[in-house]
Structure formats: C-alpha cells, structure tokens
Amino acid sequence: MLFAVAFAFTIANLTAAVALPKRQPSPISQSPFTGVIVTPSENQPMSFGLDFPFEYDVSDWCEPAFAPFTVYLTAGEPPVFDNVTATGALADGAFAFEFGKFVVSRFGLPQQGLPPPASLTLPTLEDLNLTLGPDSQFHLAVVEEFDGCPGHITVEYGLTSVPLLMTA
C-alpha cells in the first residue's frame, strides 16, 4: 500500500512538472556604455546606392578581448533598445538593412571575424523596397556586444545611432 501511495505521489508530481509553462529567456542587459559612431556624422547628407566613410570606436569600459558589433540602417524613429533581441540583433522589422557584423580585436590578438570596413555602401531604394515621404527619417545604428568582461559580468548590449540626411 505504501508503495502505491508513493508511486501515485511521484506520478502526480511528474504530471504537474510537465504541465508547467516553459521558462522564458531571461531579459537582456542594456549596457550603460556604448561606442561612438565617428563617421558618418549626425545629419550627414547621404545618397542611396553610394559608398560612405564609416568609423565606429568601440567602447572600452570592460576591455573585452574582442568587440563585436552589428551595423544597421533603420527607417522611421530612432531605434530603441526594446528592439534588441536576446542574441544582440535588432528584431526583424526594426531595421531596413543590415550592413553586417564586425569584430575589433584588441590587445594585439589575432583578428576574429570580419574587421570593420573603412566604408559601407547604402542600399538603393529599390533594394530597400521603401517609399520615401517628405519627412522620411533614417538612422545608422550600431548594436555592440560586451561579452567576456572581467568579473564574469553578464553579456550586455549597447545601442547607439546617428540620424542621416538622405537624398534621393
């Protein structure tokens, strides 16, 4: 009899455990620090389909060995951190174009990943499949990842952007 009661109790507990909702991923951490978009400068005139100079100075607040970041073109209001996903990317629909993910290797370490280019090419309006209105806004945005910081700090992401003055 004792065995039957213990077995029934175990089965009931397993059934309840299986019925529990799945854990949601933990929220991501926003870094209080970001790098700086050096070029293009704020409201720099830009033309679709053409190259433009690009320079991003990564943040050195936690001095990771490698500083990965992803560059985006966003349309509309300035990008917000709520649109950064748990993987450190801007969510689908939060950007018009992704230029790519680049990595700055630090402390003389060998390059890991694609180094940042000196220039980027803006997509054409046809590539973006967008219609420009009289008040269309665009931003160059960078999401920087802070991982491997001393002190076992959790992975953090920083978001920064500059408005662009687009010409057709």
Secondary structure as UniProt FT lines:
FT   HELIX           2..19
FT   STRAND          29..30
FT   STRAND          36..39
FT   TURN            42..43
FT   STRAND          44..47
FT   TURN            48..49
FT   STRAND          51..53
FT   STRAND          55..57
FT   STRAND          66..75
FT   HELIX           81..83
FT   TURN            86..87
FT   TURN            92..93
FT   STRAND          97..105
FT   TURN            107..108
FT   STRAND          119..121
FT   HELIX           125..128
FT   TURN            134..135
FT   STRAND          138..146
FT   TURN            150..152
FT   STRAND          156..167
//
